[in-house]
Amino acid sequence: MHNNTTNQTHARLYSTMNQNASNGVGTLHRDEINLDYDSHDGSGDLPMSYQNTHHPELNRGRSTTNTANTANRTDSDFDDIPISRATKIFAMCAALNSCNLGYDIGVNTSAGKLLQDENSLALTDGQLEIFMGSLNLFAAVGALGASAVSDKYGRRGGFIVAAFSFVLGVLLMSFAQSYDLLMFGRVFVGLGVGFGLSVDPVYISELSPPKYRGYLVTWSEIATNVGILLGFCSGLVFENVAADRAWRLMFGMGTILPVVLTILVLWVMPESPRWLVKEGRENEAKEVLTRVYPPDYDVSKVVDEIKDAIIREEEAENAVGWDIIFFPSPAFKRMLLVGIGSAVAQQIVGIDAIQYFLMYIIEEAGIKDRTWQSIILIVLGILKVSVIVLAGHMFDSRGRRPLMFMSLIGKFFRDDCSILCTVRGVPLQDSCSHL
C-alpha cells in the first residue's frame, strides 16, 4: 500500500485507541497518545506527544517554528464550524460511488440463482462460488493501486477511474455468453470496487469540517447499504422477465450510477483541498475551502494546517517508515490489534458469503416463490439501512466504542436464536409454506 494510505491508516488507529483511552480501556492515557484525528485536516500525521515519547527521531531537523505552531493548535478554532450546504452536496455526490458498490453486492444476491438457470448460463455451484467470491480478490488488487492513482491524478481522477472500470465490467458481464467472459467482466468490476472503497471516504474526510467528519464519512456506509437495497429491488422489478434476460438487465442497471457520478465529478465536485495543497496549488485549494467553510472564516489557517501536516507526514515517513509497523512500541501494538482486529473480525464471520447467498438461504427456509424471496430481501435491506442511519447519527455523539458493544450484543442474540432453532428443529419450511 502506498505510504499516504499507510499514514491515514495510522491516524485512524491512533484515533480509535485515543477514544478507547478516554473511556478507560487498559492503561493507555490521553497524555500518552494525544491525537484527535478530527481536530486537524485528516492527513494522518503522527501526534507530537507520541513522537516525543516513543519516536524522538521524528523531531530531528524539525524547525522550532513548526513545532511551536503545532503545540499551540487547539480544537476551539474548529468546533464552531457548521456543515455548509456545499459540503453536504459534495459528500452526497461522493457517497453515490459507495451506492454503486452496494448495488453490485445486492444485484449479485438476486441474480445468482438466475445464472444457474438451465435456460441461462447454467453455472455449476463451483462456478457460481468463484464468481461471487472473486470480487473481494479483485477489489484487494484495486485497493492496492488506488492510493497511487488518487495521489497522482487527484481524488476526482480516482472516482473517474473507478467509474470507468465499473461501466466496462458491467457491460462485459451483461453481454456475456460464456462463463469466461462473465469472469473477465468481474475482474473490472472488482477493480472498480477496490478503487471506490479507497477514494470515497478519503475525499469526504478531506472536505469535511473536523467536528462533523465522522458523521459525514458514515454517509459512505449508508450509501453502500442503500445500494444493496436497490440491488435487492432489481430482483422484484424483473421478476416476470425470463431468467436469461433478467440477470443481464439487472447487471446492466449498474451502469447508471457510474455515469451519473462521472458527470458530477466533472461538473459539480471540486478537487480535494489537501491534494491541491500537496501539488502546490494553494490558490485553488483556498477557492475550494471558501465553498465548504463559512464566508467569514479565514481559510488560510486551514491551508497552513494542511501544509504542516504534510511536512510532518513526510518527516515521519523518512524517520520511521515501516519500522513503526514491523517494530511497534507497546502502545502502537495495541492500536494495531484494535484497528486490524476489528476489521478482520467483521469479515471473518462470513457476512459477505451470507449476503451473496441469501436467496438460497431463504429458499432453504421453505420460501420458493421468486416474488416473496425478493420481498424478504427488500425488508432485510430496509432494516439494515435504518439501523445504519441511526448509528450514523450516534457516531460522534455516543462514540465508537458503545456502538461496537451494541453491535456485539445484537450478534450474540442472533447467534443464540440461530443455534436454538437448529437444535430444537424449528419447522421453518412448514411455517412458511403458506407463502
N, C-alpha and C positions, 0 to 999 in steps of 0.2 A: 504494500500500500504506500502511496505517496506520503512524504513527510507531513504535508499540511493536514491530510486526513488523520495521520497518526496523532498530531498535536491536538486536533479537535477532539479525538477520542480521549486523550489525556485530560482535556478540560472537562469533559462530561464525567469521567471517573472521579476527578477532584471534586466536582460539584456534588456528585452522588454521595461521596464519603463526608463532605462537609455538611450535607443535610443530615446524614446519619449521626455525625458527631454532635450536632445541635440537639438531637433527640436523645442523646445519652447512650449511644451504642458503643460498647467497648471502652477503650481508654484514649481514643483519638479526640483531641480537643481542638476548638476553633483557633486557639492561638498557635497550634502546631501547624495546621494547614488552613490558611486564611484565604480561600478562593471562593468568591461568589461569581459563578460563571455569568450570571445575568447582570452583573454590575459593570461589565465592560462591553466590548464590541463583538464578542463571540469569536474571538480569534484563537482561543485555546492556548494562551501563553501560560507558563508556569507561574504560580504565585510567588511573590517576592519573599514572604516569610518562609515558605518551603525551600526556596532556593538558598536562602541564607543559612538555614539549619542543616539541610541534607545535601545540597549541591552548591557549595560556595564557589565552585569553579565557574558557575554561570555568571558571576558578577565580575570576573576578570575582564578588564578592558571596558567595562560599562562606565559611561560618563556619569559624574555625580549629578549633573542636571537631570538626566533621565531618571536616576534613582530617586532624587528628591521629588520629581513630579509624580512618580508612581506612588510614593509614600503619602503624598498629600491628596490623593484621589479619595473621594468618598462617594457613597451611594446617593447622598442627598441631591446631587446635581441631576440625577436621572429618575428619582422616584416619582416626581410630579408630571412626567411627560405622558400625555394621554395617547391613545391609539388614534391616529388620524384616519380619515376616510380612505385616503390613498393607500395607506399601509394595509388596511383590510382588503382593498381591491387587489393589491399585488399578492397578498397571502392567499386569497381565494384563487387567483389565477394559477399560482404555483401549485396549490392543492389539487387542481384539475389533473395534474400529472399523476398524483397518487390515486386519484379516482380512476384513471385509466389503468393503473396497475391492478387495482382491486377488481375492475371489470374482467380482466383476463383470468383472475382466480375464480371469480363467480361463474363466468361463462363456461369454464372447463368443468366445473361441478355439474352444470346442467347438460353439457354436450358430451361428456364422457361416455354415457351409455349409448348415445346415438352413434358414436364412432364404432361401436361394436355391433351395430345392427347389420344383419346379413345383407340388406339391400344398400348398405353404405360401404365403408372401408373394411368392415368386419374384422376389426383388430382383435387379436388374442389378448388374454389377460396380461401376459407378459409385455406385449407391445404397448398396451394402454398404461401400464405401470411405468414403463420407461418414458413414455410421452409426458405423463404427469410429473414424475419425479425429476426429470432432466431440467425443468425450468430453474430450479434452485442452483444447479451446477452452472448453467449458462449465466445466470444472474450474478453468481460469485465472480465469474470472469469479467463481466461488465462492470461490477463494482470496483474491481482492481484497477481498471483503466479510467474510471470516472473522474478521479481526482486530477489526473494528468490532463484530461481533456478540458475540464472546467477551469483549471488553473491557466491553461494556455489560451483558450478561446472564450473564457468567461462563463458565468453561470447560465446566461441565456444561450450560449453555444452548447452547453451541456444539455439543456432542455431540447434544443433542436435535434441534436444527435439522438437522444432518447426517442423523440417522436418519430424521426425518420426510421429508426430501427424497428419501432413498433409497427408502423404502417407497412413496411416491407415484409416483416414477418407475418403479420395478419393476412396480407394479401396472398402470400405463398401458401399459408395454411388453408385459406378459404377456397382456393382453386386447386388444391392438391388432389391428385388422382391416385396417389400411392402413399404408402407409409413413409417411404424415404423422403419424398417432397414435404410431407407433413412435418417430419422431424427437422428438415432443413429450415423451414419457416419457424419452427420452435426455437432454433438457435438464435435468430434475430430478435424474437420476442423476449427471450431470456436476457439477452444483452441489453435490450431496452429497459427491462425491469431493473437490472443492476445499475444502469446509468441513472434512471429516475429516482430510485430509492436513495442514492447518494447525494444527488443535487438538490432535490426538493427541500428537505429540512434545513440544509445549509443556507440556501437562498432566503428562506423565510427568517431564519435567525439573524442573518446579516442585515436585514432590512427592518427588523422589529425593534421597538423601544425595549430596553433591557428589562423593565418591570413586567412586561407582558410577553416576553419572548417564549417562556414555557407554554403559556396558553395558546399563542398563535402557532407554535410548532405542532401542537396537538391537532390543528386543523388538517394536517397532512394525514394523520392516522384516521381521523374522522372521514376524510375523503376516501381513503382506501376502503373503508368498510361501506361507504355509500356506493362505491364502485362494485364491491362484491354483491351488494343488494341489487344493483342494476343488472349484473350478470345473472343472478337468480331469476330476475323478472324476465329476462330474454327467453328462458325456457317456457314460461307461460305465454309469452307473446307469440311464439312459434310452435305452440303445442299441436296445432292442427295441420302443420306442414309436414310433408314426408321427411323421414329421418335423414336421408342423404342430402336433402336441400336445407333442412332446418339448421344443422350444425354449421353449414357454410355461411348462412345468413347471420347466425349468432356470432361467429367469429368476425365476419365482415363488418358488423356494427362496431367492432373495436377500432375501426379507422376514424371514427367521428371525433372522438376526444383528442387524439394526437393532432389532427388537422386544426381543430379549434385552438389547441394550446399553441401551435406554431404561429397562428395568426396573432394571438395575444402576446406572444414573445416578441414578435416583430413590430407590433403597433401599440402595445399598451405597457408591457412590463419593462421597467428600467434595469440597467445592469446593477449588480451588487456594488455598493459603495466601497466595500473593503477590497474587492478585486480591482476597482478603478484606482484606489489609492496605491495599491501594490504595484500597479502598472505605471505609476507616476502621473495619473490623470486626475489630479486633485480637484480641479475646477469642475469637471464632470461629476465627481463624487459629491461635491457640495451642492450641485444642482439637484441630484437625486435626494440628498438628505433634506433639502428645503421642502421637498414634497411629502416627506414622511414625518418630519418634526414640526412643531408649532411655528407659526410665522415669525414670532419674535425670538425664537431660540437661536443661539449662536452655534451654528453647525461646525464652525472652525474647531471648537473644542472636541467634537466627535471625531473630526478628521485627525486631530492631534492624538487622540486616544488610539485610533486605528494604527497610525504610524508608529507610536510607541510599542503597541502590541506586536506589530510585525517585526520590529527590531528585537524585542525580547524573544520572540519565537525563533528568529534566525540565530540568536546567541545560544539559545537552548539546544538547537539542532547541532551547532558547531561544538558546543562544550560537552554535551551528553550523548546525543544521538540515540542509538538503540540500546545503549547501556542501561538506560532507565527502565527498559522492558526486560532485558535479559538478566540484569543485576539490580533489581529494585530494592529500595530501602524497605524496612518492615511496614511503614505506613503506606507506601505506594503499593506494596504487595497486597495489602488488604483492599486497596482501591481496585486493583486488577481483579481480585477474586469477586468483589461485589459486581463490578461492571460487566466483566466477561461471563461470570457465573450466572447472572440474571439473564443475559442474552441466550446462553446455552440452555438454561432451564426452560425458557419459553419455547424453544424449538424441540428439545429432546422429548417432550411429552407427546409429540406426534400430531400436533394440531393441524399442520399442513396436510398430512395424509387424511385426517378425518375430514377436513374441509373439502378436499378433492373428491372424496368417495362418499359424500353424504347421501347422494341419490341411491347408492347401493345399500347403505345402512337403513334408509327409510324403506326401501323395498323389502329388505330382510325383516323389518318390523311388521310387515304384512300389508303395507300400502302399495298397491300395484298400479293404481291409476296414475297416469302421467300428469294430469291436471292437479290432483291432490298432492303429488310429490312436489310440484313447483310451488304450490301454495304454502306448504310446510317450510320449504326453503326460504320463501319470502318472509314468513313470520319470524323464523330464526334470524334472518338478516336484519329485520326491523328491530328486534330485541337487542341485537348486538350493537347496532348504531346508536340506539337510545342510551345504552349503558356507557358507551364511549363518549357521547356528548356530555353526559352527566359528569364523567370522570374528567373531561377536559376543563369544565368549569371549576372543579375542585383541585386541579393540578397545582396551581400556585397558592391557593388559599389554605388547603389542608396539608400540602406537602406530598412528596412521592412515597415515603415510607408507609404511611397509613393506608394509602390506596393499594400498595402491594400486599399488605396484610389482608385487606378486604378481598382482593383477588384470590389469595391463597385459601381463605375461608370458603369462598364460593366453590373453588375447585375441590376442596375437601368434601363438601356436601354432595357435589356432583358425583365424585368417585364412589362415595358411600352408597348413593342411590343406585348407581350402575351395578355395583357389586351385589347389593341386596336383590335387585331384580334378577340378576344372573343366578344367584344361589337359590332363591326361592322359586325360580321358574315362572316368572310373571308372564302370562299368555298374551304378549303384545299383539301377536298376529290375530288371535281371536277377538281381542278388544277393538282392533282397527279394521276388521274385515268388512264391517258395515259401510265403510267409506268407499 
